[in-house]
Amino acid sequence: MSDTPPDGLAILNAQRQRARRSMPAPRHPATGEDRISKDKTVAPENSPAPKPKQRRPRPAPTPAQPGATFKVTLYVDQDTDDFMEAARVTGMTSRPKVDVSRSAVVRLALRRLMDDMSPEQVKSAL
């Protein structure tokens, strides 16, 4: 046995060689037809730029469905959110239990606002 210390760099290089992994073969290799179809989709330099996709308008509820609801984004402040949560908790802890969702609270508030004010009055108030 020799008393020379082990070469630290050689040990690290050996570990690095063992740790290397190779890319596995593809499970479903591309066929010649796939390559041709991909080449056809490449636009030549002289072709016009692709048009941006148009956003579809949100579908409005139809008159046949007067109570139909649809999803909208709503931003509220902390006090409003706390009030809606308190209404939900009150509904769940009372007898009989009532499922008071935040959406239901907002719909109720908007219905009352629609009864009391016109869109012009809302604009003036805001």
Backbone as a ProteinNet text record, in pm:
[ID]
protein_1_A
[PRIMARY]
MSDTPPDGLAILNAQRQRARRSMPAPRHPATGEDRISKDKTVAPENSPAPKPKQRRPRPAPTPAQPGATFKVTLYVDQDTDDFMEAARVTGMTSRPKVDVSRSAVVRLALRRLMDDMSPEQVKSAL
[TERTIARY]
82.5	0	86.8	37.3	114.9	49.2	127.9	78.7	38.6	28.1	-8.6	-159.4	-197.9	-341.6	-413	-541.1	-613.3	-627.4	-629.3	-641.6	-788.2	-818.4	-956	-1020.6	-942.5	-998.2	-1031.2	-949.4	-975.6	-1102.6	-1123.1	-1244	-1367.8	-1361.9	-1475.5	-1504.8	-1401.3	-1422.5	-1485.4	-1443.7	-1501.7	-1649.3	-1683.6	-1823	-1906.2	-1849.6	-1919.6	-1945.5	-1850.6	-1869.3	-1979.5	-1985.5	-2089.8	-2227.2	-2233.5	-2361.4	-2422.7	-2348.6	-2403.1	-2507.5	-2614.3	-2721.5	-2739.8	-2781.5	-2807.4	-2957.6	-2994.6	-3135.1	-3189.1	-3301.7	-3357	-3414.2	-3425.7	-3481.7	-3629.9	-3683.7	-3824.4	-3914.5	-4023.5	-4116.4	-4192.5	-4223.1	-4297.5	-4218.9	-4122.6	-4040.9	-4125.4	-4086.2	-4157.6	-4136.2	-4243.1	-4233.2	-4198.4	-4170.2	-4137.7	-4252.6	-4377.3	-4493.7	-4504.3	-4469.9	-4474.5	-4375.1	-4260	-4158.9	-4202.7	-4266.2	-4311.7	-4420.4	-4516.3	-4624.6	-4572.6	-4470.3	-4412.2	-4342.3	-4274.6	-4206.4	-4306.1	-4424.1	-4523.6	-4580.7	-4579.8	-4636.9	-4542.1	-4416	-4320.6	-4350.3	-4372	-4407.2	-4281.5	-4287	-4170.8	-4153.4	-4036.6	-4004.9	-4094.3	-4142	-4220.8	-4369	-4413.7	-4555.6	-4591.4	-4718.6	-4758.2	-4758.3	-4743.5	-4742.2	-4879.7	-4883.8	-5014.6	-5095.1	-5226.7	-5314.1	-5330.5	-5335.4	-5357	-5497.8	-5509.9	-5640.3	-5734.2	-5856.2	-5957.7	-6021	-6046.2	-6115.1	-6262.7	-6319.3	-6462.4	-6536.8	-6644.6	-6721.6	-6788.3	-6804.7	-6868.7	-7015.1	-7064.2	-7204.8	-7295.7	-7392	-7488.9	-7598.9	-7659.4	-7769.2	-7884.1	-7944.5	-8053.6	-8181.6	-8276.9	-8402.7	-8479.5	-8456.4	-8524.9	-8476.8	-8362.4	-8306.5	-8289.7	-8397.7	-8385.8	-8297.2	-8287.1	-8205.8	-8068.6	-8029	-7900.2	-7786.4	-7686.4	-7570.5	-7449.4	-7351	-7224.8	-7113.8	-6995.1	-6879.5	-6826.5	-6798.7	-6733.3	-6625.2	-6530.4	-6426.1	-6469	-6451.6	-6496	-6384.3	-6350.2	-6248	-6314.8	-6288.7	-6347.1	-6236.3	-6267.1	-6169.6	-6187.7	-6102.7	-6102	-6230.8	-6282.9	-6406.3	-6523.9	-6532	-6639.5	-6625.8	-6504.7	-6482	-6514.9	-6478.3	-6511	-6662.6	-6736.4	-6881.8	-6941.3	-6892.6	-6944.8	-6914	-6797.7	-6762.5	-6850.6	-6877.7	-6965.8	-7106.5	-7155.3	-7287.3	-7287.8	-7178.4	-7169	-7169.3	-7092.4	-7085	-7220.3	-7286.8	-7419.5	-7517.5	-7512.3	-7600.8	-7573.6	-7448.7	-7413.5	-7438.3	-7436.7	-7455.2	-7598.8	-7686.6	-7826	-7908.5	-8027.7	-8121.7	-8241.5	-8284.8	-8221	-8096.9	-8002.7	-7880.3	-7912.5	-7850.5	-7867.2	-7728.9	-7712.2	-7583.4	-7575.1	-7509.5	-7495.8	-7357	-7351.2	-7221.6	-7192.4	-7067.7	-7029.7	-7104.5	-7121.8	-7194.4	-7337.8	-7401.7	-7540	-7549.2	-7452	-7451.1	-7436.3	-7346.2	-7324.7	-7449.3	-7513.3	-7634.7	-7745.9	-7762.2	-7863.3	-7835.9	-7709.9	-7674.3	-7698	-7665.1	-7684.7	-7832.8	-7913.4	-8057.2	-8116.2	-8075.1	-8125.4	-8076.4	-7952.9	-7899.4	-7976.4	-8008.5	-8085.2	-8225.1	-8284.2	-8417.5	-8413.9	-8305.7	-8298.9	-8237.5	-8147.9	-8072.7	-8071.6	-8059.1	-8041	-7890.6	-7852	-7708.7	-7645.1	-7719.4	-7665	-7640.5	-7733.6	-7716.4	-7595.6	-7574.8	-7458.3	-7330.6	-7330.7	-7214	-7186	-7291.5	-7273.2	-7222.2	-7270.8	-7228.7	-7083.3	-7038.8	-6900.3	-6806.9
-117.4	0	123.5	222.2	345.7	448.9	539.3	641.7	769.5	766.6	888.1	911.6	1035.2	1064.2	1044.5	1011.8	992.1	1124.4	1115.4	1233.9	1277.1	1390.5	1437.5	1467.5	1527.1	1558.3	1431.6	1330.7	1206.2	1140.3	1148.3	1090.8	1165.4	1299.2	1377.8	1349.8	1338.9	1308.5	1170.4	1074.5	940.5	943.7	1019.8	1031.6	1099.8	1200.9	1273.5	1181.5	1096.7	1003.9	903.4	856.1	759.5	825.2	955.9	1024.2	1062.9	1062.1	1102.4	1003.1	1060.7	977	1009	911.2	935.4	944.8	1011.7	1028.1	893.6	848.7	721.2	732.5	619.8	617.4	655.7	722.7	760	638	642.9	530.1	521.4	637.1	641.4	727.8	670.1	751.5	808.6	927.2	992.9	916.2	904.7	837.6	940.2	896.1	985.4	1078.3	1031.2	1115.2	1229.7	1204.7	1310.1	1420.2	1382.2	1481.2	1565.9	1505.4	1579.7	1678.1	1634.4	1724	1840.2	1817.8	1926.7	2025.4	1975.2	2063.5	2148.9	2097.3	2173.7	2287.6	2273.9	2377.8	2495.1	2479.6	2588.7	2691.2	2816.2	2921.4	2973.4	2993	3051.3	3197	3250.9	3387.1	3491.9	3466.3	3565.2	3562	3465	3455.1	3559.4	3604.3	3704.4	3643.8	3730.7	3684.5	3629.3	3528.3	3473.4	3576.7	3574.2	3668.1	3625.1	3721	3682.3	3625.8	3533.2	3471.8	3573.5	3574.1	3663.5	3599.1	3678.2	3626.1	3614.7	3501.3	3483.4	3565.1	3631.1	3706.3	3611.2	3658.8	3577.8	3559.5	3436.6	3416.5	3474.5	3551.1	3609.3	3508.5	3511	3418.6	3447.3	3342.3	3358.3	3392.8	3459.8	3493.2	3370	3254.7	3132.7	3086.5	3135.5	3097.6	3222.8	3274.7	3401	3391.6	3275.8	3263.5	3206.7	3197	3137.6	3224.5	3161.7	3234.7	3198.2	3284.5	3255.9	3318.1	3271	3306.6	3444.4	3526.2	3655.8	3670.7	3758.3	3786.5	3907.6	3898.7	4004.5	4032.5	4157.7	4197.2	4273.3	4232.7	4298.2	4333.9	4427.9	4462.5	4369.3	4384.2	4292.4	4301.8	4422.7	4438.1	4367.3	4380.5	4315.1	4163.8	4115.1	3971.1	3918.8	3995.4	3955.8	3948.8	4045.7	4045.6	3922.2	3890.9	3774	3645	3637.1	3519.5	3509.6	3622.7	3622.1	3577.1	3620.5	3577	3426.8	3374.8	3230.6	3151.8	3197.2	3129.1	3133.8	3249.3	3262.3	3164.5	3151.8	3058.6	2913.7	2878.2	2739.6	2704.7	2803.8	2774.2	2792.6	2844.9	2866.1	2740.5	2738.6	2628.9	2686	2639.3	2540.2	2600.2	2512.8	2559.3	2610.8	2720.4	2781.1	2798.3	2749	2763.1	2903.3	2993.1	3131.7	3147.2	3139.6	3154.5	3301.5	3330.6	3467.5	3514	3423	3457.4	3495.6	3423.2	3454.9	3592.2	3625.5	3756.4	3866.8	3847.2	3948	3961.5	3850.2	3856.8	3931.8	3904	3974	4124.2	4159.2	4300.7	4369.7	4302.8	4363.8	4377	4277.3	4287.9	4407.2	4424	4537.8	4669.4	4672.5	4793.4	4824.1	4720.5	4741.1	4794.5	4750.5	4798.8	4944.3	4984.5	5116.8	5223.5	5184.5	5284.6	5249.3	5352.5	5333.9	5325	5278.1	5275.6	5415.7	5519.3	5654.9	5695.5	5656.1	5687.3	5611.6	5488.2	5411.6	5481.5	5526.5	5597.3	5722.4	5797.9	5920.2	5889.6	5780.9	5745.9	5700	5637.4	5589.9	5702.3
0	0	0	-68.9	-73.3	17.1	65.2	156.6	84.1	-48.3	-121.6	-107.6	-88.3	-74.4	-207.9	-204	-329.7	-404.3	-536.2	-620.2	-622.3	-559.5	-548.2	-682.9	-773.7	-905.5	-982.7	-970.8	-1040.8	-986.8	-855.9	-795.8	-845.2	-848.7	-896.7	-1043.8	-1126.7	-1268.5	-1286.1	-1205.7	-1214.4	-1174.8	-1071.7	-1030.9	-1140.3	-1201.1	-1306.7	-1426.6	-1459.1	-1571.3	-1540.6	-1415.7	-1378.3	-1377.1	-1345.1	-1330.1	-1463.9	-1572.2	-1701.6	-1748.3	-1799.6	-1851.8	-1998.7	-2071.8	-2212.8	-2235	-2340.5	-2373.8	-2421	-2362	-2406	-2546.8	-2612.3	-2747.4	-2740.2	-2841.8	-2838	-2843.1	-2770.7	-2769.3	-2901.2	-2958.3	-3083.4	-3181.9	-3252.4	-3342.3	-3455.5	-3502.9	-3611.2	-3740.2	-3817	-3947.4	-4052	-4170.3	-4280.7	-4312.9	-4301.2	-4329.3	-4229.4	-4102.7	-4002.1	-4035	-4080.6	-4113.7	-4232.3	-4331.6	-4448.7	-4410.2	-4326.8	-4288.5	-4205	-4124.8	-4047.5	-4140	-4244.7	-4337.6	-4415.2	-4444.2	-4518.2	-4435	-4303.1	-4218.1	-4200.4	-4237.7	-4224.3	-4332	-4290.5	-4384.3	-4452.5	-4584.4	-4652.5	-4612	-4638.9	-4595.5	-4662.1	-4783.8	-4856.2	-4820.5	-4742	-4709.9	-4604.4	-4605.7	-4505.5	-4365.6	-4268.2	-4129	-4092.4	-4006.4	-3967.9	-3890.6	-3911.7	-3843.5	-3698.2	-3604.7	-3463.8	-3447.6	-3355.2	-3330.7	-3268.2	-3317.4	-3264.4	-3142.2	-3039.2	-2921.3	-2952.6	-2915	-2935.4	-2830.8	-2871.2	-2772	-2674.2	-2552.9	-2449.6	-2486.6	-2483.2	-2519.2	-2411.4	-2455.5	-2362.3	-2336.3	-2217.2	-2193.2	-2289.5	-2337.9	-2433	-2358.7	-2425.3	-2358.3	-2311.7	-2376.4	-2334.7	-2197.5	-2155.1	-2025.7	-1940.2	-1882.1	-1808.3	-1685.3	-1620.8	-1500.5	-1527.1	-1654.2	-1688	-1635.7	-1581.2	-1530.9	-1613.3	-1613	-1678	-1596.1	-1621.9	-1540.8	-1579	-1478.3	-1497.4	-1390.4	-1415.8	-1317.9	-1236.5	-1106.6	-1016.9	-917.5	-900.2	-804.2	-690.8	-568.7	-451.7	-353.3	-264.1	-160.8	-40.3	58.3	172.4	253.6	274.3	352	283.9	152	77.3	84.7	72.4	81	220.8	323.2	460.6	480.8	422.6	435.1	365.8	247.1	175	250.8	312.6	391.9	515.6	580	697.7	659.1	542.5	495.5	469.7	413.8	388	518.2	616.6	746.1	816.6	810.6	871.7	807.8	677.7	608.6	645.4	666.3	697.5	843.9	933.3	1075.8	1121.4	1036.3	1075.4	1046.2	1103	1076.2	1005.4	896.4	810.5	743.5	709.3	644.3	504.9	471.1	339.6	279	157.2	89.4	30.4	103.2	60.4	-0.3	-132	-198.7	-222.7	-251.5	-284.3	-409.1	-505.1	-627.6	-596.8	-505.6	-469.8	-404.4	-321.4	-255.7	-360	-455.2	-559.1	-646.4	-683	-764.2	-690.1	-560.1	-480.4	-477.8	-454.4	-447.6	-581.5	-689.9	-821.2	-854.7	-816.6	-841.4	-765.6	-640.7	-561.9	-620.2	-667.5	-730.1	-858.3	-936.6	-1060	-1029.5	-918.3	-880.5	-834.6	-770	-708.6	-798.9	-889.1	-966.4	-1115	-1195.8	-1340.3	-1369.2	-1487.6	-1520.3	-1512.5	-1548.4	-1540.6	-1395	-1305.7	-1163.4	-1105.7	-1149.3	-1103.9	-1149.4	-1275.5	-1329	-1246.5	-1215.7	-1136.8	-996.3	-937.6	-802.8	-799.8	-905.2	-908.7	-948.1
[MASK]
++++++++++++++++++++++++++++++++++++++++++++++++++++++++++++++++++++++++++++++++++++++++++++++++++++++++++++++++++++++++++++++

